[in-house]
Amino acid sequence: MNYFTTTLCAATILCAAIPAQAQVNGFGDSEGFTIGLGVIADWSPYEGSDSPSTTPIPYLAYDWENAHLGVDGFSYSFFNTDILEVSAVLEPRWSFGDPDNSPLFEDIKRDTALEAGIEAEVSLGGFFVSGNLLHDVSDVHNGFEGSAEAGFEMELGDLQLSTSVGYSYRDKGLSEHLYGVRDDEARAGLTAYAPNAAWYPYVSADAVYPIGDSMGILAFAKYEHLNSDATDSPLISKDRDATFGVAFLKRF
C-alpha cells in the first residue's frame, strides 16, 4: 500500500490516538458486540497532506469480562485489582495521513505492522498512571515503542472525562518506518534519511456521554509534538501530529 494512505483501517483511532486507549474498550458494563460510526479529522505532519483530512470510519468489537477483540486489536487483562490492571495486547499499527498531493511518496511503501506487548495502569481515585511497551512481531519495521502517561478521570453528571500527558519512545526501527527514507527509496530530489530513536511528548483527552444503557457518544483528541529527529526528515513538513474525532457507539 502507498505510504500513509490507509482509509477504512483508520477505525483503530476510535480507541483514541495511541497510546491512549480512550474508553471504547470499557464502554458499557456488559459483554457483547459494540458497533459504531465516527468521523476523524487528522492534521498530519507529512508533506502534501491535507489539513485536516476528514475520514468517516466504522467500528466493530466484541468484549468479554477480561478480554477485548476488535478492529483496534486484542487485549487480555490477566491481572486486575482495584488499583492495578495489567494486560497483554496485540495491535495493528495503521498508517494515517493523506500525502497523495506530494510526489515524494510515489515510490515509498509501508505495510501495516502487527505489534504485541504489555500495558499496565495504576488508578488512585481519579488519578492514573499508565504505560505500555509494544514490539513489531510482523517483520515490518522490527522496532518497538514504549509510552508512559499520567492523567485524571472525572465525571460531570453523566459525562465521563479523561485527560493525560505523556511521552512515547520510538526506537530507530520504528522511527525509520514512520519518518525515514531508505537508501533504496532515495532519488533525485529525495535524499536518504535515517532518524534516531527519540522521545515524543503528547497530550490527549477523551469524553464519553452515555445515551441510555447501551449507546453513547465518544469524543477524543490528541496532540503530539515532533522533535528534530522527525522534522529533519524530507517527508515531514510540520512539527505536530494532531487528531480529533467523534463517534456514536452502540452495544448489543
C-alpha positions, 0 to 999 in steps of 0.5 A: 500500500502507498505510504500513509494512505490507509482509509477504512483501517483508520477505525483503530483511532476510535480507541483514541490516538495511541497510546491512549486507549480512550474508553471504547474498550470499557464502554458499557458494563456488559459483554457483547458486540459494540458497533459504531460510526465516527468521523476523524479529522487528522492534521498530519505532519507529512508533506502534501497532506491535507489539513485536516483530512476528514475520514468517516470510519466504522467500528466493530468489537466484541468484549468479554469480562477480561478480554477485548477483540476488535478492529483496534486489536486484542487485549487480555487483562490477566491481572486486575485489582482495584488499583492495578490492571495489567494486560497483554495486547496485540495491535495493528499499527495503521498508517494515517495521513493523506500525502497523495498531493506530494510526489515524494511518496510515489515510490515509498511503501509501508505495510501495516505492522502487527505489534504485541506487548504489555500495558499496565495502569495504576488508578488512585481515585481519579488519578492514573498512571499508565504505560505500555511497551509494544514490539513489531512481531510482523517483520515490518519495521522490527522496532518497538515503542514504549509510552508512559502517561499520567492523567485524571478521570472525572465525571460531570453528571453523566459525562465521563472525562479523561485527560493525560500527558505523556511521552512515547519512545520510538526506537530507530526501527520504528522511527525509520518506518514512520519518518525515514527514507531508505537508501533504496527509496532515495532519488533525485530530489529525495535524499536518504534519511535515517532518524534516531530513536527519540522521545515524543511528548503528547497530550490527549483527552477523551469524553464519553456521554452515555445515551441510555444503557447501551449507546453513547457518544465518544469524543477524543483528541490528541496532540503530539509534538515532533522533535528534530529527529522527525522534522529533519526528515524530507517527508515531514513538513510540520512539527505536530501530529494532531487528531480529533474525532467523534463517534456514536457507539452502540452495544448489543 
